[in-house]
Amino acid sequence: MDFVTTDQAPAAIGPYSQATIVGDLVFTAGQVALDPATGTVIEGGIEAQTARVLENLAAVLAAAGSSLSQVVKTTVFLTDMADFPAMNQVYAQAFGDHKPARATVAVAGLPLGVRVEIEAVATR
C-alpha cells in the first residue's frame, strides 16, 4: 500500500492521504473546490466548483499514475440536489465518452462550506 501526495491538488485538511494505492487500484480522498496554490475555496457557483474539484481529482490521479480516463467509480456529494443538472454537465464534459459508475448523494454539509465533493476509484 502506498500513499499519494501532490502539491498540484490541495493538501489534505485532516489526518488522511490524497489517495491510497493498493495493487493496481487508486482510491482518492474526496476532492473539494480548493485552489491548491492558496488553499482557499474558489469563487463561483456549482459549475466553477465542480470544474475545480475535477481538476484537483485529475491532479491526484496523475500523481498516482492514473487519470480520469481510468476511473471506474465516483461518488459525488452535493449539499443541494438542485445543483445536480449543472454539476452533471461539467462532470460530463470532464469525462467525455468515459462513463464510470457513479453515485450521487445529498448531504447536509461539506468541509469549508463547499457545494460539491467528489471521490473516485481508478485503475493504474
C-alpha positions in Angstrom: 0.0 0.0 0.0 1.3 3.5 -1.0 0.0 6.9 0.0 -0.1 9.7 -2.6 0.8 13.3 -2.0 1.0 16.1 -4.6 1.2 19.8 -4.4 -0.9 20.0 -7.7 -4.0 19.4 -5.6 -5.0 20.9 -2.2 -3.3 19.4 0.8 -5.4 17.1 3.0 -7.3 19.2 5.6 -7.3 16.3 8.1 -5.5 13.1 9.0 -5.8 11.4 5.6 -4.0 11.0 2.3 -5.0 12.5 -1.0 -5.1 8.9 -2.4 -4.1 5.4 -1.5 -2.7 2.9 -4.0 -3.5 -0.8 -3.4 -2.2 -3.1 -6.1 -3.5 -1.6 -9.4 -6.3 0.4 -7.8 -6.2 4.1 -6.7 -8.7 5.2 -4.0 -8.9 9.0 -3.8 -10.0 11.1 -0.9 -12.9 13.4 -1.6 -11.8 16.5 -3.5 -13.4 19.9 -2.9 -13.1 23.2 -4.7 -9.9 24.5 -3.1 -7.3 26.3 -5.1 -4.1 24.2 -4.5 -1.9 27.3 -4.6 -3.8 29.3 -1.9 -5.7 26.6 0.0 -8.9 28.7 -0.3 -12.3 27.9 -1.7 -12.6 29.2 -5.2 -15.2 31.8 -6.2 -18.2 31.0 -8.3 -21.2 28.7 -8.4 -21.6 25.0 -8.7 -20.1 24.9 -12.2 -16.9 26.6 -11.1 -16.7 24.5 -8.0 -17.3 21.2 -10.0 -14.6 22.2 -12.5 -12.1 22.9 -9.8 -13.0 19.6 -8.0 -12.4 17.6 -11.2 -9.1 19.4 -11.8 -8.0 18.5 -8.3 -9.1 15.0 -8.8 -7.2 14.7 -12.0 -4.1 16.0 -10.3 -4.3 13.4 -7.5 -4.9 10.6 -10.1 -1.9 11.8 -12.2 0.3 11.7 -9.1 -0.9 8.1 -8.5 -0.1 7.1 -12.1 -3.7 7.2 -13.2 -6.2 9.6 -14.9 -9.8 10.5 -15.3 -10.0 8.0 -18.2 -9.1 5.2 -15.8 -11.7 6.0 -13.2 -14.1 3.1 -12.6 -16.4 4.6 -9.9 -17.1 8.0 -8.5 -19.1 9.3 -5.6 -20.5 12.8 -5.8 -21.6 14.6 -2.7 -23.9 17.7 -3.2 -25.3 20.0 -0.5 -28.2 20.8 -2.8 -29.7 18.4 -5.3 -30.9 21.4 -7.3 -27.2 21.7 -8.3 -27.4 18.2 -9.9 -28.0 19.3 -13.5 -25.3 21.9 -13.6 -22.8 19.6 -11.8 -23.7 16.8 -14.2 -23.0 19.0 -17.2 -19.5 19.9 -16.0 -18.8 16.3 -15.0 -19.9 15.0 -18.4 -17.5 17.4 -20.1 -14.6 16.3 -18.0 -15.2 12.6 -18.5 -16.3 12.8 -22.2 -17.1 9.4 -23.6 -15.7 7.7 -20.5 -18.6 6.9 -18.2 -17.6 5.4 -14.9 -20.2 4.1 -12.5 -21.4 6.8 -10.1 -23.4 7.5 -7.0 -24.6 11.0 -6.2 -25.6 11.7 -2.6 -27.3 14.7 -1.0 -25.5 15.7 2.3 -26.3 18.3 5.0 -22.9 20.0 4.6 -19.4 19.6 3.3 -16.0 20.9 4.6 -15.3 24.6 4.4 -18.9 25.3 3.1 -18.3 23.9 -0.4 -21.2 22.7 -2.5 -19.7 19.6 -4.1 -17.1 16.9 -3.3 -16.1 14.0 -5.5 -14.1 10.9 -4.7 -13.0 8.2 -7.1 -11.7 4.7 -7.5 -9.4 4.2 -10.6 -7.0 1.7 -12.1 -3.4 2.3 -12.9 
